[in-house]
Amino acid sequence: MDQLLGMAFDVFRAAGNGIESIAQAGDRGIIAHTIDYISRRSDLILELMLEHLWLVVLTLIIAVTISVTVGIIISYYESFAQTVLGICQVLMVIPSMAMLAFMVPLFGIGFTTGVVALVLYSLLPVVRNTYTGIRELDPAIVEAAKGMGMTERRILFKIKIPLARPVIMAGVRTAAVMMIGIAAIAAYVGAGGLGELIFSGISRGHQPMIIAGAIGVSIIAIAFDYLFYYGEKRFSVEGSTREGN
């Protein structure tokens, strides 16, 4: 889990190295320059943050829809599950720049390429957690539902998915935070977002621009993490109540 989250923040290395070197040199002027840049270009930063949010939200909706569906299907086919999870694992370990390079010949430069790459990257956490959440349910609960005459479809939607929601939400949380960081790298192929600030700052040697972009990505990541943490806790309480009943 820590490795997945670490991959999402690879894009902060350039900003982090710059801040570290400045701190070691005792130069605090960069802080003032960064604040000045943010105040002067707040409209641009806000526009890029909205682009970044749109990219992440759209990708997350698509990825969760696909991943939860796949996770449910493979929960009924144990042998097939290992193959699917293995494929998702392979997609996860492909370097982000390599993944984007593979997508360019297929989808060209632009927003679509970034969406497809992010969807592929975010499959593993949600697919694995959906599969695990359903498979690890207490068999006695499922048997009791069958004894009451419930069909498999009703058991899935009334029993399995509601009880597995906390685990599924944990996977969505991991995928979302990871996706926010990788979305910044997707700006390299014209997907837009705060990555444009970071890459432009790197190419120009403009540290306030790099830091402003990294701060924006961090704010979005923290907000999403808190939002899904709250949702995860809420579903955990609901799931415990259902199971207790």
PAMARGU-217704 format. One record per residue (C-alpha): residue number from 1; z, x, y. Coordinates in steps of 0.25 Angstrom, whole numbers, plus 5000, padded with zeros to 4 digits. Layout:
<nodes>
@n = NUM	z = Z	x = X	y = Y
...
</nodes>
This chain:
<nodes>
@n = 1	z = 5000	x = 5000	y = 5000
@n = 2	z = 5003	x = 5011	y = 5010
@n = 3	z = 4990	x = 5018	y = 5006
@n = 4	z = 4983	x = 5005	y = 5010
@n = 5	z = 4990	x = 5004	y = 5023
@n = 6	z = 4988	x = 5019	y = 5026
@n = 7	z = 4973	x = 5017	y = 5024
@n = 8	z = 4972	x = 5007	y = 5035
@n = 9	z = 4978	x = 5016	y = 5046
@n = 10	z = 4969	x = 5028	y = 5043
@n = 11	z = 4962	x = 5024	y = 5056
@n = 12	z = 4975	x = 5028	y = 5064
@n = 13	z = 4974	x = 5043	y = 5060
@n = 14	z = 4966	x = 5047	y = 5072
@n = 15	z = 4975	x = 5040	y = 5082
@n = 16	z = 4988	x = 5045	y = 5074
@n = 17	z = 4983	x = 5060	y = 5075
@n = 18	z = 4980	x = 5059	y = 5090
@n = 19	z = 4994	x = 5053	y = 5093
@n = 20	z = 5001	x = 5063	y = 5084
@n = 21	z = 4994	x = 5075	y = 5091
@n = 22	z = 4998	x = 5069	y = 5104
@n = 23	z = 5012	x = 5067	y = 5100
@n = 24	z = 5013	x = 5081	y = 5095
@n = 25	z = 5008	x = 5086	y = 5108
@n = 26	z = 5018	x = 5078	y = 5116
@n = 27	z = 5006	x = 5071	y = 5124
@n = 28	z = 5010	x = 5057	y = 5128
@n = 29	z = 4998	x = 5055	y = 5137
@n = 30	z = 4990	x = 5048	y = 5126
@n = 31	z = 5000	x = 5036	y = 5126
@n = 32	z = 4997	x = 5034	y = 5141
@n = 33	z = 4982	x = 5035	y = 5139
@n = 34	z = 4983	x = 5026	y = 5127
@n = 35	z = 4990	x = 5015	y = 5135
@n = 36	z = 4980	x = 5017	y = 5146
@n = 37	z = 4969	x = 5015	y = 5137
@n = 38	z = 4974	x = 5003	y = 5130
@n = 39	z = 4977	x = 4996	y = 5144
@n = 40	z = 4963	x = 5000	y = 5149
@n = 41	z = 4955	x = 4996	y = 5136
@n = 42	z = 4964	x = 4984	y = 5132
@n = 43	z = 4953	x = 4975	y = 5131
@n = 44	z = 4945	x = 4984	y = 5122
@n = 45	z = 4957	x = 4986	y = 5113
@n = 46	z = 4960	x = 4971	y = 5112
@n = 47	z = 4945	x = 4968	y = 5109
@n = 48	z = 4945	x = 4979	y = 5098
@n = 49	z = 4958	x = 4973	y = 5092
@n = 50	z = 4952	x = 4959	y = 5091
@n = 51	z = 4940	x = 4965	y = 5084
@n = 52	z = 4949	x = 4973	y = 5075
@n = 53	z = 4957	x = 4960	y = 5072
@n = 54	z = 4945	x = 4952	y = 5069
@n = 55	z = 4940	x = 4963	y = 5059
@n = 56	z = 4953	x = 4963	y = 5052
@n = 57	z = 4956	x = 4948	y = 5052
@n = 58	z = 4942	x = 4945	y = 5047
@n = 59	z = 4942	x = 4956	y = 5036
@n = 60	z = 4956	x = 4951	y = 5032
@n = 61	z = 4952	x = 4937	y = 5030
@n = 62	z = 4940	x = 4941	y = 5022
@n = 63	z = 4947	x = 4952	y = 5014
@n = 64	z = 4959	x = 4942	y = 5011
@n = 65	z = 4950	x = 4931	y = 5006
@n = 66	z = 4942	x = 4940	y = 4997
@n = 67	z = 4955	x = 4948	y = 4992
@n = 68	z = 4963	x = 4936	y = 4989
@n = 69	z = 4952	x = 4929	y = 4981
@n = 70	z = 4949	x = 4942	y = 4973
@n = 71	z = 4964	x = 4944	y = 4971
@n = 72	z = 4966	x = 4930	y = 4965
@n = 73	z = 4954	x = 4931	y = 4956
@n = 74	z = 4958	x = 4944	y = 4950
@n = 75	z = 4972	x = 4939	y = 4948
@n = 76	z = 4966	x = 4931	y = 4937
@n = 77	z = 4958	x = 4942	y = 4931
@n = 78	z = 4967	x = 4954	y = 4928
@n = 79	z = 4956	x = 4964	y = 4922
@n = 80	z = 4947	x = 4961	y = 4934
@n = 81	z = 4958	x = 4963	y = 4944
@n = 82	z = 4960	x = 4977	y = 4941
@n = 83	z = 4945	x = 4980	y = 4944
@n = 84	z = 4945	x = 4972	y = 4957
@n = 85	z = 4958	x = 4979	y = 4962
@n = 86	z = 4951	x = 4992	y = 4958
@n = 87	z = 4939	x = 4989	y = 4967
@n = 88	z = 4948	x = 4985	y = 4978
@n = 89	z = 4956	x = 4998	y = 4977
@n = 90	z = 4943	x = 5006	y = 4977
@n = 91	z = 4938	x = 4999	y = 4990
@n = 92	z = 4952	x = 5002	y = 4996
@n = 93	z = 4951	x = 5017	y = 4994
@n = 94	z = 4937	x = 5019	y = 5000
@n = 95	z = 4939	x = 5026	y = 5014
@n = 96	z = 4937	x = 5016	y = 5025
@n = 97	z = 4926	x = 5024	y = 5032
@n = 98	z = 4919	x = 5025	y = 5018
@n = 99	z = 4920	x = 5010	y = 5016
@n = 100	z = 4914	x = 5007	y = 5030
@n = 101	z = 4903	x = 5017	y = 5027
@n = 102	z = 4900	x = 5010	y = 5014
@n = 103	z = 4899	x = 4996	y = 5022
@n = 104	z = 4890	x = 5001	y = 5033
@n = 105	z = 4877	x = 5001	y = 5025
@n = 106	z = 4880	x = 4987	y = 5019
@n = 107	z = 4885	x = 4980	y = 5032
@n = 108	z = 4881	x = 4989	y = 5043
@n = 109	z = 4890	x = 4993	y = 5055
@n = 110	z = 4899	x = 4982	y = 5061
@n = 111	z = 4910	x = 4972	y = 5059
@n = 112	z = 4905	x = 4968	y = 5045
@n = 113	z = 4906	x = 4982	y = 5039
@n = 114	z = 4921	x = 4983	y = 5044
@n = 115	z = 4924	x = 4969	y = 5038
@n = 116	z = 4918	x = 4972	y = 5024
@n = 117	z = 4925	x = 4986	y = 5023
@n = 118	z = 4939	x = 4980	y = 5027
@n = 119	z = 4938	x = 4969	y = 5017
@n = 120	z = 4935	x = 4979	y = 5006
@n = 121	z = 4947	x = 4988	y = 5010
@n = 122	z = 4957	x = 4976	y = 5011
@n = 123	z = 4954	x = 4970	y = 4997
@n = 124	z = 4963	x = 4978	y = 4989
@n = 125	z = 4977	x = 4974	y = 4995
@n = 126	z = 4974	x = 4959	y = 4995
@n = 127	z = 4967	x = 4958	y = 4982
@n = 128	z = 4978	x = 4966	y = 4975
@n = 129	z = 4989	x = 4959	y = 4981
@n = 130	z = 4983	x = 4945	y = 4978
@n = 131	z = 4981	x = 4949	y = 4964
@n = 132	z = 4995	x = 4955	y = 4962
@n = 133	z = 5002	x = 4943	y = 4969
@n = 134	z = 4995	x = 4933	y = 4960
@n = 135	z = 4997	x = 4941	y = 4947
@n = 136	z = 5012	x = 4944	y = 4950
@n = 137	z = 5016	x = 4930	y = 4951
@n = 138	z = 5026	x = 4925	y = 4942
@n = 139	z = 5019	x = 4919	y = 4930
@n = 140	z = 5030	x = 4909	y = 4928
@n = 141	z = 5025	x = 4903	y = 4941
@n = 142	z = 5011	x = 4902	y = 4937
@n = 143	z = 5015	x = 4896	y = 4923
@n = 144	z = 5023	x = 4885	y = 4930
@n = 145	z = 5012	x = 4881	y = 4939
@n = 146	z = 5003	x = 4880	y = 4927
@n = 147	z = 5013	x = 4872	y = 4920
@n = 148	z = 5013	x = 4862	y = 4931
@n = 149	z = 4998	x = 4860	y = 4929
@n = 150	z = 4993	x = 4868	y = 4941
@n = 151	z = 4979	x = 4873	y = 4940
@n = 152	z = 4976	x = 4888	y = 4941
@n = 153	z = 4970	x = 4885	y = 4955
@n = 154	z = 4983	x = 4878	y = 4960
@n = 155	z = 4991	x = 4889	y = 4954
@n = 156	z = 4983	x = 4900	y = 4962
@n = 157	z = 4984	x = 4893	y = 4975
@n = 158	z = 4998	x = 4886	y = 4974
@n = 159	z = 5005	x = 4897	y = 4966
@n = 160	z = 4999	x = 4911	y = 4965
@n = 161	z = 4993	x = 4913	y = 4979
@n = 162	z = 5005	x = 4907	y = 4986
@n = 163	z = 5015	x = 4916	y = 4978
@n = 164	z = 5006	x = 4928	y = 4980
@n = 165	z = 5004	x = 4927	y = 4995
@n = 166	z = 5014	x = 4937	y = 4999
@n = 167	z = 5008	x = 4948	y = 4990
@n = 168	z = 4994	x = 4944	y = 4995
@n = 169	z = 4999	x = 4944	y = 5009
@n = 170	z = 5004	x = 4958	y = 5007
@n = 171	z = 4990	x = 4963	y = 5003
@n = 172	z = 4984	x = 4956	y = 5015
@n = 173	z = 4994	x = 4963	y = 5024
@n = 174	z = 4990	x = 4976	y = 5018
@n = 175	z = 4975	x = 4974	y = 5019
@n = 176	z = 4976	x = 4969	y = 5034
@n = 177	z = 4984	x = 4981	y = 5039
@n = 178	z = 4975	x = 4990	y = 5031
@n = 179	z = 4962	x = 4983	y = 5036
@n = 180	z = 4967	x = 4984	y = 5051
@n = 181	z = 4967	x = 4999	y = 5050
@n = 182	z = 4954	x = 5000	y = 5043
@n = 183	z = 4947	x = 4990	y = 5052
@n = 184	z = 4949	x = 5001	y = 5063
@n = 185	z = 4940	x = 5010	y = 5054
@n = 186	z = 4930	x = 4999	y = 5053
@n = 187	z = 4926	x = 5001	y = 5068
@n = 188	z = 4919	x = 5013	y = 5063
@n = 189	z = 4908	x = 5004	y = 5058
@n = 190	z = 4908	x = 4995	y = 5070
@n = 191	z = 4918	x = 4985	y = 5065
@n = 192	z = 4925	x = 4985	y = 5078
@n = 193	z = 4940	x = 4984	y = 5081
@n = 194	z = 4950	x = 4995	y = 5085
@n = 195	z = 4944	x = 5005	y = 5077
@n = 196	z = 4933	x = 5007	y = 5088
@n = 197	z = 4944	x = 5012	y = 5097
@n = 198	z = 4949	x = 5022	y = 5087
@n = 199	z = 4936	x = 5027	y = 5083
@n = 200	z = 4931	x = 5028	y = 5098
@n = 201	z = 4944	x = 5035	y = 5101
@n = 202	z = 4942	x = 5045	y = 5090
@n = 203	z = 4928	x = 5048	y = 5094
@n = 204	z = 4931	x = 5050	y = 5109
@n = 205	z = 4945	x = 5057	y = 5107
@n = 206	z = 4951	x = 5046	y = 5114
@n = 207	z = 4965	x = 5045	y = 5109
@n = 208	z = 4970	x = 5032	y = 5117
@n = 209	z = 4958	x = 5025	y = 5111
@n = 210	z = 4962	x = 5029	y = 5097
@n = 211	z = 4977	x = 5025	y = 5099
@n = 212	z = 4973	x = 5012	y = 5105
@n = 213	z = 4965	x = 5008	y = 5093
@n = 214	z = 4975	x = 5013	y = 5083
@n = 215	z = 4986	x = 5005	y = 5091
@n = 216	z = 4978	x = 4992	y = 5090
@n = 217	z = 4975	x = 4994	y = 5075
@n = 218	z = 4990	x = 4996	y = 5073
@n = 219	z = 4994	x = 4984	y = 5081
@n = 220	z = 4985	x = 4975	y = 5073
@n = 221	z = 4989	x = 4981	y = 5060
@n = 222	z = 5004	x = 4979	y = 5063
@n = 223	z = 5001	x = 4965	y = 5067
@n = 224	z = 4994	x = 4962	y = 5055
@n = 225	z = 5005	x = 4968	y = 5046
@n = 226	z = 5016	x = 4960	y = 5052
@n = 227	z = 5008	x = 4947	y = 5051
@n = 228	z = 5005	x = 4949	y = 5036
@n = 229	z = 5019	x = 4954	y = 5034
@n = 230	z = 5024	x = 4941	y = 5040
@n = 231	z = 5014	x = 4933	y = 5031
@n = 232	z = 5018	x = 4941	y = 5019
@n = 233	z = 5033	x = 4938	y = 5021
@n = 234	z = 5030	x = 4923	y = 5024
@n = 235	z = 5022	x = 4922	y = 5011
@n = 236	z = 5033	x = 4929	y = 5003
@n = 237	z = 5043	x = 4919	y = 5007
@n = 238	z = 5034	x = 4908	y = 5004
@n = 239	z = 5030	x = 4914	y = 4991
@n = 240	z = 5045	x = 4916	y = 4987
@n = 241	z = 5048	x = 4901	y = 4991
@n = 242	z = 5036	x = 4896	y = 4982
@n = 243	z = 5040	x = 4905	y = 4970
@n = 244	z = 5055	x = 4900	y = 4972
@n = 245	z = 5050	x = 4886	y = 4971
</nodes>
